[in-house]
Amino acid sequence: MSEAIRVAVTGAAGQIGYGLVFRIASGGLFGPEQRVRLQLLEVPPAESALRGVVMELRDGACPLVEDIVATTDPKRAFEGANWTLCVGSIPRKPGMERAELLGLNGKIFVQQGKDLAEVAASDAKVLVVGNPCNTNAWIAKQSGKGLPADRWFAMTRLDENRAKARLAEKAGVAVESPGNGDALPLATAQPRSLLG
């Protein structure tokens, strides 16, 4: 087995973060031979939920997990992190304007960018999932000047996949090609019967 990598996950007790940490712990993200040290971050109101996630991870006795740190302190979560998955962000609420959402999340990602540049590992890579991920990644990158620009990523593929699925549903066609699961342009996709 390889040396353990430190993986920080923000919003670790949220719906996406919760599912993600178990995939990391089981080798689904970095492979079945990659040991990990999980560094999980949550906001103070979700601290008890985060403790529950840690209990479940420990109950699973995942052999790839060397250590788990659960904290509400971003610097502690990001310390020495080789990979950071920024899942946590404020969701858009009914009646909320996009500019308001950007203002709230912008503050979070400014600080996270600064903290990552200060305490993450020298080889750190950052994937921003929290929406709008492209804007939040740019904000964090601008604030995290100590990390090279090619280490910042935004999970825009989620938006692409969501759009393809909605268009395919509306058009009554399949998104994937028969047999191999590769995405097809919608114009060449075959109609799918709902009855089988």
C-alpha positions in Angstrom: 0.0 0.0 0.0 1.1 3.5 -0.7 1.8 6.3 1.9 -1.4 7.9 3.2 -2.6 11.1 1.6 -4.5 13.8 3.5 -7.9 14.5 2.1 -9.9 17.4 3.4 -13.7 17.5 2.8 -15.7 20.6 3.6 -19.4 20.2 4.3 -18.6 16.6 5.3 -21.9 16.0 7.2 -24.1 17.4 4.3 -25.8 15.1 1.9 -23.1 15.2 -0.8 -20.2 15.2 1.7 -21.7 12.3 3.7 -21.8 10.1 0.6 -18.4 11.3 -0.6 -16.4 10.5 2.6 -17.5 6.9 2.5 -16.5 6.5 -1.1 -13.1 8.0 -0.2 -12.8 5.7 2.8 -13.6 2.6 0.7 -11.1 3.4 -2.1 -13.7 4.6 -4.6 -12.0 7.9 -5.3 -8.3 7.3 -5.0 -8.2 3.5 -5.5 -8.2 0.4 -3.4 -4.5 0.7 -2.4 -4.4 4.4 -1.4 -4.5 4.9 2.3 -6.1 8.2 3.5 -6.2 10.5 6.4 -9.6 12.2 6.4 -9.8 15.8 7.5 -13.5 16.7 7.8 -14.8 20.2 8.1 -18.3 21.4 9.1 -19.9 24.6 10.3 -20.5 24.8 14.1 -24.3 24.1 13.8 -23.5 20.8 12.1 -20.8 19.7 14.5 -22.9 17.0 16.1 -23.9 15.6 12.7 -20.2 15.5 11.8 -19.5 13.5 15.0 -22.1 11.1 13.8 -20.3 10.7 10.4 -17.1 10.0 12.2 -18.8 7.3 14.3 -20.2 5.7 11.2 -16.7 5.8 9.5 -15.2 4.1 12.6 -18.0 1.6 12.7 -17.1 0.7 9.1 -13.5 -0.1 10.1 -12.3 0.9 6.7 -8.8 -0.4 6.3 -7.7 2.5 4.0 -8.5 5.1 6.7 -5.4 5.8 8.9 -6.9 8.7 10.8 -9.9 11.0 11.0 -9.9 14.6 12.0 -13.3 16.3 12.5 -13.3 20.0 13.1 -15.0 23.3 12.6 -11.7 25.0 12.1 -10.7 25.4 8.4 -7.0 25.7 9.1 -7.0 22.4 11.0 -9.0 20.7 8.3 -6.7 22.0 5.5 -3.4 21.4 7.4 -1.1 19.4 5.2 -4.0 18.4 2.8 -2.9 16.9 -0.5 -6.5 17.0 -1.8 -9.3 19.3 -0.7 -12.8 18.7 -1.8 -14.8 21.9 -1.2 -18.3 20.5 -1.1 -19.7 22.9 1.6 -21.4 26.1 0.5 -24.6 28.0 1.2 -27.4 26.7 -1.1 -29.6 29.1 -3.0 -32.9 29.5 -1.1 -36.3 30.5 -2.6 -36.4 34.1 -3.5 -32.6 34.5 -3.2 -30.9 36.4 -6.0 -27.8 34.9 -7.6 -25.8 38.0 -6.5 -26.8 37.5 -2.9 -25.7 33.8 -3.1 -22.4 34.8 -4.6 -21.9 37.4 -1.9 -22.4 34.9 0.9 -20.4 32.1 -0.7 -17.7 34.5 -1.9 -16.8 35.3 1.6 -16.5 31.6 2.5 -14.3 30.8 -0.5 -12.1 33.9 0.0 -11.2 32.7 3.4 -10.8 29.0 2.4 -8.5 30.1 -0.5 -6.3 32.0 2.0 -6.3 29.1 4.5 -5.4 26.5 1.9 -2.5 28.6 0.6 -1.2 29.0 4.2 -1.5 25.4 5.5 -2.2 22.8 2.8 0.6 20.5 1.5 3.0 21.8 -1.2 1.4 19.5 -3.7 -2.2 20.4 -2.8 -5.0 20.1 -5.3 -8.4 21.7 -4.7 -11.7 20.6 -6.3 -14.6 23.0 -5.7 -18.0 21.4 -5.8 -20.1 24.0 -4.0 -22.2 26.0 -6.5 -21.7 28.0 -8.4 -18.5 25.9 -8.5 -16.7 27.7 -11.4 -17.1 31.1 -9.6 -16.3 29.8 -6.2 -13.2 28.0 -7.5 -12.1 31.3 -9.2 -12.7 33.2 -6.0 -10.7 30.7 -3.9 -7.9 30.6 -6.4 -7.6 34.4 -6.4 -7.3 34.3 -2.6 -5.0 31.3 -2.5 -2.1 32.9 -4.2 0.4 30.4 -2.7 -1.1 27.5 -4.7 -0.3 27.4 -8.4 -3.3 28.1 -10.7 -3.2 24.6 -12.2 -4.1 23.0 -8.8 -7.6 24.5 -8.7 -10.5 22.6 -10.2 -14.3 23.2 -10.5 -16.7 20.4 -10.8 -18.5 21.8 -13.8 -19.1 18.3 -15.2 -22.0 18.0 -12.7 -23.7 20.9 -14.5 -23.0 19.3 -17.9 -24.3 15.9 -16.8 -27.4 17.5 -15.3 -28.1 19.5 -18.5 -27.7 16.4 -20.7 -30.0 14.3 -18.5 -32.7 17.0 -18.5 -32.5 17.5 -22.2 -32.6 13.8 -22.9 -35.6 13.4 -20.6 -37.4 16.2 -22.3 -36.6 14.8 -25.8 -37.5 11.2 -24.7 -34.1 9.8 -25.6 -31.4 8.0 -23.7 -28.3 9.9 -22.7 -25.9 6.9 -22.9 -25.1 4.7 -25.9 -26.4 1.1 -25.8 -24.0 -1.3 -24.2 -21.1 0.8 -23.1 -22.4 3.7 -21.1 -20.6 6.4 -23.1 -22.4 9.7 -23.6 -23.9 10.2 -27.0 -24.8 13.5 -28.6 -28.6 13.8 -28.2 -29.2 13.9 -31.9 -27.9 10.3 -32.3 -29.4 8.8 -29.1 -32.1 6.3 -29.6 -35.6 6.6 -28.0 -36.0 4.6 -24.8 -39.2 2.8 -24.0 -40.5 3.3 -20.5 -41.8 -0.3 -20.5 -38.5 -2.0 -21.2 
